[in-house]
């Protein structure tokens, strides 16, 4: 497949995308569709959705993987690496800066006021995620009762029984595999993603519907072996350096290992893996506190790039708290921790596309492969719902008060949550608009002394 898209032209586009990719995966995919399919016509609607469906089957941030996929399709491995990296890099630098402001000035009254309003907005965004994922996967309970059982069981497992997230994913996958044999009709779902383009007449694209795949996109055992070996070196090399400098129990080493595992469990997007990140970062390693985790998600929602970039905030606060480079280099140590976390979180995503893309392509549409992933998506609904309950519980109760439960209820925060949920679900306002409005509401409440 030959085309006239130069590498530098594509580089400029991916760099631009890294700075404008707001709105979560749905917004980011919409931006790429508008730019790549409708305006530049680099890739056809059918090929774009084909690539998106593959990315939805993989763990990891689907929008970032879609950018990697299209870059790989156009300009081989380096094209995919550049596209995927530039999708993440601006967000990393922005979050390092915001994280420093947070730890240095987080107690300033106006900053606290803004965060007071943003936290309820984040809770509402989580509720929106439950609705969005659930409406796509969980249809009528009469039609897909098994998927509803998976969703409810996952909620109970996470929210009440504190079952580790990986076990929830494994149980859902096994249920889907068995279900595909016993009741396959429950796991047949249309994975096509509407893009809002309607039924407009097809116009020729550089990579069109019938354009044959390039040679590098065809399965090859030798190419797969090379990519896997390079990926192994890129993971083992930094890990050995961390172990030699900080030891296996050092904070940076444990961050690298923990977020490697997290990267392999991100079926269903960032919201699905956040409970696992919370369990490890807050409860197991104490890199940050629960309220700080909510603050980090609030910051992550206001920056471009995939929401899973909240892990950079987790790494920064963990590096700052543990003083990984000593007390005299708090910022450098925290920035290094954020970079380490980002590296180990996103490295598998690149490998899934560069090595696994052709393999996944050969399994497209086969029920024995898609049914476990459908069941995992159903489990994600329950997992994200548990995350929403966790956020609302932390928002609704004022900390540090020696009073009755009713006296500790934060009615203002609950009112902002309701306002944000109504704006998102009923009036379909954008995420950034809602966050900014809630931030201003929080600041106003702070100035009026109502918080």
Buried (B, 14 or more C-beta within 10 A) or exposed (E): BEBEBEBEEBBEBBBBBBBEBBBBBBBBBBBBBBBBBBEBBBBBBBBBBBBBBBBBBBBBBBBBBBBBBBBBBBBBBEBBBBBBBBBBBBBBBBBBEBBBEBBEEEEEEEBBBBBBBBBBBBBBBBBBBBBBBBEBBBBEEEEBEBBBBBBBBBBEBBBEEEBBBEEBBBBBBEBBBBBBEEEEEBBEBEBEBEBEEEEEEEEEBBBBEEBEEBEBBEEEEEBBEBBBEBBEEBBEEBBEEBBEEBEEEBBBBBBBBBBBBBBBBBBBBBBBBBBBBBBBBBEEBEBBEBBBBBBBBBBBBBBBBBBBBBBBBBBBBBBBBBBBBEEEEBBEBBBBBBBBBBBBBBBBBBBBBBBBBBEBBEEEEEBEBBBBBBBBBBBBBBBBBBBBBBBBEBBBEBEEEEEEEEEBBBEBBBEBBEBBBEBBBEEEBBBBEBBBBBBEBBBEBBEEEEB
